[in-house]
Amino acid sequence: MRPVSVWRWSPWGLLLCLLCSSCLGSPSPSTAPEKRAGSQGLRFRLAGFPRKPFEGRVEIQRAGEWGTICDDDFTLQAAHVLCRELGFTEATGWTHSAKYGPGTGRIWLDNLSCSGTERSVAECTSRGWGNSDCTHDEDAGVICKDQRLPGFSDSNVIEVEHHLQVEEVRLQPAVGRGRRPLPVTEGLVEVRLPSGWSRVCDQGWSAHNSHVVCGMLGFPGEKRVNTAFYRLLAQRQQHSFGLHGVACVGTEAHLSLCSLEFYRANDTARCPGGAPVVVSCVPGPLYAASNGQKKQQQLKLQEEARVRLKGGARPGEGRVEVLKAGTWGTVCDRKWDLQAASVVCRELGFGTAREALSGARMGQGMGAIHLSEVRCSGQEPTLWKCPHKNITAEDCSHGQDAGVRCNLPYTGVETRIRLSGGRSRHEGRVEVQIGGPGPLRWGLICGDDWGTLEAMVVCRQLGLGYANHGLQETWYWDSGNVTEVVMSGVRCTGTELSLDQCAHHGTHITCKRTGTRFTAGVICSETASDLLLHSALVQETAYIEDRPLHMLYCAAEENCLSRSARSANWPYGHRRLLRFSSQIHNLGRADFRPKAGRHSWVWHECHGHYHSMDIFTHYDILTPNGTKVAEGHKASFCLEDTECQEDVSKRYECANFGEQGITVGCWDLYRHDIDCQWIDITDVKPGNYILQVVINPNYEVAETDFTNNAMKCNCKYDGHRIWVHNCHIGDAFSEEANKRFERYPGQTSNQII
């Protein structure tokens, strides 16, 4: 007997006709813009995938026919009206470009314009019912607040009801089920249905299907499997089949988007002549099995990288940035969808995209926007192979930067670490699990040298975002029964996926300060700041000034001159200063605030300001081989919002002992003519040099990304004038960047020609 399906799914054809008596009607669309009071005869529902019950593609039933709304001129005000039609109190957002998949049928409304106070969408202006020049790739969606209107009846909300749906996929190893290494890359495919986990019949199974499954599990690709071995093994076991007839194109982000069939509960014969599906996946560079293989893959990926993610708290998420003509820029979210996001994710060594993010959800970029209206089929090896439009200045703003959240392999790293004693799950004393092959036990970490970078790794490993603080004393948090210190000397770069990838002392524990009160702790946060120096401004404003010593008493008191100034013939003579403006932007998702509270800020009478950080920026002049020949440093003698983007208000001002900081979307400008905004180069000989500026050099304040805190420029000094050129930001400390930097003109010799 052939298995009977409940229904067949086509990629986006999941809509059920729930109102059978009215499904055959045909509307008579008006051609003139119309305004109607009331919503009599209209019904509303949310559809699409993936989504939650309070979000989705908006569909309207009019005259018995279901249709969609075009995203042209769509606003949050229209979303408010529609969410109220759907029975929710208000909208928290809206989506464009068919984020929840393209609908079918009519496009009922186009150029919809609402004030937000209308009782019904029928009261809003539009081009008229059924009059549209859009395609379903422009279907609008809404995200409503998960709060119902009092007394609202659900009869007006008709959601697409999936009696059966593939909720989750996993690989179950057929052999070696003991302590197996994670992630699992090969095994029997199991799907979680409302009734529990079931296996899939392999009849008609293709490599395209395997590609989709591997993408869902966080792997960029698949490989062939020894099916003969698994079929032989399957004959000795009982299997529970729940799915068959799977037919994917290979570009789907989720198995539910493929055509497939479910078995009925009373089927007597399931998968006759077949066996359970087995899939083998290829892990990306971050999850390669051996360290050698991992390093090789990572180096290859870095050398070829033309796409990267920035601003994400977890691996595989962030703002999408692409490299064009040697400059990194962002991608406009216009037409951004799961297909394009999945191409990015696979290119970076992850699986398919879990979410395609719009509206700068991962923070705003700075500088160029390279791509717009990216339309991928899903088969492209890189985002650059997808059809796209080159951007112009008026097309898009950084408020529309695209982002992604990728599917990641399950590694179980979060189970080997925990926080204890904190007031919430986001803070506490760090405890790590050690042991094996014997019994496992929990222990503490020595607080010596523990800082922000180490805390960043802990928060990432636990999936708690960024580190607000890395604490060396945790006496105020009760450690419970765990009192043994099992790890010391932990030093991380901040990019590791787990603490065991950081350097540490091994089994020999060495602590300068003993006792549980001096053990490591963290406070995590979902958001963090991200500072970026405007490098072009440094290049444009750099110049030399010979400043008389009698004007530098305050600067000498605050240690802003080189050591030789102490033996100068005060107040006669001068110091030669390299001066430039410094404009520091906060591109993160949290304000940049000094680590120290106002009670510990130091008043400096000479310049008449408070220092809120001991060192805020390092300024250095280096030889081409990295030897420092001159240095400057600047305390944050006033962190404030000098200017902000149009839609952002200033929050921090130093006057009258005000709060100090930099608001998201604002920047702090230290002009070239401010005291200490310089490097004393009096003792520097003529030659070719590197100007290096590092913000937040001691990592005192957590940021989403520390790799963009350094700027390097080429300098040529002839003893009278200085030329600063080729300033660049980002990964300035990486080997790859340094090699690229050394190839710049004028860096081969330190002699004036």
Secondary structure, DSSP 8 states (H G I E B T S, - for coil): ----BS----TT-------GGGTT------SS----SS-TT-EEEEE-SS--TTEEEEEEEETTEEEEEB-TT--HHHHHHHHHHTTBS-EEEEE-TTTT----SEEEESS-B--S--SSGGGSB-S-TT-----GGGB-EEEE-S-B-TT--GGGB-----SS---EEEEE-SS--SS--SS--EEEEEEEETTEEEEEB-TT--HHHHHHHHHHTT-SEEE---HHHHHHHHTTS---EEEEEEE--S--SSGGGSEEEEB-TT-S--STT--B-EEEEE--GGG-SSHHHHHHHHHHHHHH--EEEES-SSTTEEEEEEEETTEEEEEB-TT--HHHHHHHHHHTT--SEEEEE-TTTT----S-EEEES----S--SSGGGS--EE--TTT--GGGB-EEEE------GGGGEEEEE-SSTTEEEEEEEEE-SS-EEEEEEB-TT--HHHHHHHHHHTT--EEEEEES--TTS--TT---EEE---B--S--SSGGGSB--TTS---SS-SGGGB-EEEEES--B-EEE-HHHHHHH-EEEEEEGGG-HHHHHTT-S-GGGGGS-TTSSEEEEEE--EEEEE-SSS-B--SS-GGG-EEETTTTEEESSS-SEEEEEE-TTS-EEEEEEE--S----SEE-TT-------TTT----B-TTEEEEE-TTSTT-EEE-TT--SEEEEEEEEESTT--S-BS-STTSEEEEEEEE-SS-EEEEEEEESSTTSHHHHHHHHTSTT-S-SS--
